[in-house]
């Protein structure tokens, strides 16, 4: 199972330093294309997507969460920090596995 990141250039660069590969997107169309490719790859188990990019393709992110058991789609903050009123990655994981960490 692999992780895959969809984000801005700084976030993708930072995560690549710990071995998580990803793609830099600059507009909603690129984000949609990256999401479609990632959801169809059977080797990808977790898709990380920055909150700001996810907000641009919210309908696609929500449908991926509701319709598929894998890959798991997690929104993460980018270098500008978290967006208010967004569910944190930790709370998503806790909800998915049913255990408070």
N, C-alpha and C positions, 0 to 999 in steps of 0.2 A: 504494500500500500504506500503510495507516494502522496506527498503534499504538493500543492501547486498554488502559486500566488498570482493574483491579478491586482496590479497596483500602479502607483506612480514610480518614477525612476529611482527615487531615494529609498522607498520601501522595498522595492524589488532588489536593489543593490544590497541593502542591509540583510535581508533574508537569505540572499545568495551566499553570504559569508558563513552561514551556518548550514549550508547545503540544501536549501529549499529553492527550487527553480521556479521561475515565474515569467510573466510577460508584462511589459510596460504598455499601458494604454493611455491614450490622451483624449479620447472622445467616447461617447456612448456606443457608436458603431463598433469601434475596436473592442470595447468591453463586452458587447454582445457576442462578437465573433469569438473572443477568448473564452467566454463562458460556455458557448456552444461546443467548442472543441474540448474543453476540460470535462464537461459533463458526459461526453461520449467516450472518453478514454477510460478503459476498464482498469488501468493501473493506478489511476488517481482515486484516492480514498477521501481526501480532505481538500476542499478548495478554500483558500484564504482570499478574501477580497477586501480592499480598504473600504471603510464606511462611505467616504465621499464618492467613490466610484460606484459602489453598490446603490447609493441613492439615485444615481443616474439611470440605472437599469433595474429599479426596484421590482417591477413586475416579473422580470426573468429570475431574479434571485429568490423571490417568494415562491414562484412556481417550482423552482428546483428544490427548495426546502420541502414543499408540500407533496410533490409527486414522486420524489426519489428517496430511497433509503440511503443509497450511496451514489455519489460522494456526498459527504456532509459539507455544507456551505457555512463558513464562519466569517462574519464581518469583523475586521480588526481596525484599530485606529491607525492613521498614518502619522507622519512626522509632526503634523499640526495638532495632534491630540484627538481625543474622542469627540464625537458629535453628541450633544446633549440629547437625552431621551431615546438613546439607542441601547438595545440590549447588549451587554458585554459578552465577549467570547466565553468567559468563565460561566456566566449564568446559562448560556446556551448549552454548554457541555453538561452542566449540572442537570439541566432539564432533560437532556437526551439520555443520560445514563441513570438518572434518578438518585444520584448520590451527591450530597453536599460535601465539597472539599474544603 
